[in-house]
Amino acid sequence: MAISQPVIYTVSRLNNVVRLLLEQEMGLVWLTAEISNLVQHSSGHWYFTLKDQQAQIRTAMFKGQNRRVSFRPQNGQQILVQGQLSLYEARGDYQLIVEKMQPAGDGLLQMKLEALKARLMAEGLFDPRRKRALPTQPKQIGIITSPTGAAIHDMLTILARRDPALPVILYPSAVQGESAVPALLNALETAWRRNECDLLIIGRGGGSLEDLWCFNDELVVRAIANSPIPIVSAVGHETDVTLSDFAADLRAPTPSAAAELVSRDQQQQLHRLAQYQHRLQQAIQLRLQQHQIAWQQQYARLNTQNPRYQLQQKIQKQDELQFRLERVMTQTLVQANQQWMSQHQRLQQVSPKRQLPNLQKQHAYLYQRLLNAMQSKQQDSAQTLSRLSGQLHALSPLQVLARGYSVTTNAKGELIHSSQQVTTGEMLNVQLHQGTLKVRTEEVKSEN
């Protein structure tokens, strides 16, 4: 059985592994605690300790995140933070990297808001596909807000300036405090039951998160999301965001902006009316031009169907065809005459009478060349034969034998080149220049 080798870490590698485990396994966490040892570094980063009665943890918040903090943290202050657990590898310090920071009271409320937001979003309540387009020209709009607040005054002022002919119905409701939620629900139900508006605006002016909390209530948010009438949410200032904004068909950054969005600018309407008038005049002028062109076309067609006009056209066409026929016939006769002359000249050039003297001269010349070539070929062949015969005679074995040499073979006709090929008493044939000898070997001597 093999024994596994232990994993040996360096300190830096161990700290790196631990940091990755903390960041990957824990993720983002919420923490409420007291600030101590706060250091606001010149680089813009904040370093401090979060503690309770029994424990503490080192904490860092970098300037990219702490710029969004709306208050100035102080030592001893209770806060709510959201961050990621990590490890400072250089010292091996376990720490929290803070991404969000709020005072403890508002922070708990914000945490509750985030949890409700996540749950409603998971249900699909804020799905953009649920949202409806607002009517481009509403006949009558309703406003759900406090009748004594600054928001209703601002909206009515803008509506009167931009679209004074647009009817407005106010459904009064409390927009802050414990009575706000049932009042808002009652105003919504009243608007639905009376069904006299094709667009609703719900909202109020700015305030703290606690002041705006009724627009984060789950019942109000669900009622807005399920409203049979399109709703524009206009809660607080531009930086204030409530769950009603996500549930409504459209979010306006302020109540005044909501009035701008739903109303029709009177100046724009007058400009659009002028455009419509101009387009109508252009359309009438175009239609008159089209009728005039159609009349001219019909008049031209009537003229083309007039018998006198057609007769003139026929006569003119007949004259044109006669002219074309005469021109074609003339061109055809000229081309035929030119072709006959060309063929006649070619026939004269290829006539046998003109070619016979030249052919006779060419025949005599070629005949003489043939005789000369035959004689030259015979002479060359005779010289070549004589030369090759001399070479063959010089290489003939008979000439070698004439000089006193002989050719010796054994009984099988094999040439004898060495005494080692012969045995004693063997019969050999000796070819001489004249005649052949049969000899028997008496003694064979081999050269070493």
C-alpha positions, 0 to 999 in steps of 0.5 A: 500500500502506497503511503501518500506524501504530505503536502508541504506549503510555504507561508505565502502559498498557505495564506493564498489558499486560505484567502481564496477559501474565505472569499469563495466559501463565505461570499458577501456577509452582513455585519453590525458592530461598533467602529474603533481604531478608525484610520482614514489614510491619505490614499483615501482608504479607510482602515478600522476595527469592528467589535462587539463585547466579545470579539473584534475583526480588522476591516478595510474599506477602499476609496472606490466604495467609501465615496458612496457612504452618505455619513462620516463614520466615527469611533464608537458608532454602531454601523451595519456593513456588507463585505467579503471575508478575506486575508491580508497575506503579507501578515496573515491577518483575517479581515473584512473588506467592506463594500457598503456601510450604513448607520445601524438603524437605517442599515437594518431597514436597508437590509430588510429592504434588500431581502424583500427586493430579492424575494419579489424579484425572484417571483418575477414581480419586477420583470420588465416584460410585465410592464406596459407602455403608457398611453401616448395621449391620455384622456384623463390622469389620476394622482395618488399623493398627499393633498397638502404636500409640495409634490401635488402642487408641483405636478399640478403647476406643470400639468397646467402649463404644459397641457391645460386641457388634460383632466386631473383627478386627485385620489388623496392619501397619506404618504408617511407614517403608519396610516400611509399603507392602508391609505395608499391601498384604499386610493388605488382600489378607488381608482380601479373601481371608478375606472375614470383614468387611463393613467395613474401617478403615485408618489410624494416628495423626498425624505429619509428611508423611513419616511419613504418606507410605505412605498416599500411595503409589500402590499403596496408594491404588489398592488402597484404591480397588479394594477389594471391601470398603468402606473408611474412611480414618482417617489422622492428625489432622483437618488431615492429608489423604492420598490414601488419604482421597480413594480410600476410600469415607469419610474420618474425620478421626481414628481415634477418629472412624472408630470412632464412625462405624462403630459403633452406639451402645448407648444409641441402640440401646436407645432405638431398641428402646424406640421399636420397642416403642412403635410395635409397641404402637401398631400392635397397638392400631390393629389391634384398633381396626380389627377392632372398627370392622370388626365394628361395620360388619358388625353394622350391615350384618347389622341392615340386612338383617334382614326385620323392619328392612327391613319397618319401613323400607318402611312408614315410607317409604310413610307418608312418600311418602303424606304428601308426596303429600298435601302436594303435591296440596294445594299444587297445588290452592292454586296452581291456585286462586290462578292462576285468580283471577289470570287472572279478574282480568286478564280482567275488566281487559281486557274490551271493555265496560270499555275501550269508553267510554275508547276512545270518549273517546280517539277524540273527543279525537284526532279534534279534535286532528287537525282543529286540526293540519290547520288550523294546518298549512294556515295555516302553509303559506299564509303560507310560500308567500306569503313565498317568492313575494314573495322570488322575485318580488323576485329575478326578472330580469324585475323588473330589466328593468322598471326599464330594464335589459337583458340582452345576449348574443352569437350563442352565448347568452353574456352580455356583461359587457364591451366586450372580449367584442365585436368590430366588426360582431358581432350581439348580442341585447338582452333588454328588459322587453318584447321583444328587439332584434337589434343590430350593433356599429359601433364597440367602445371598450375602457376601459383 
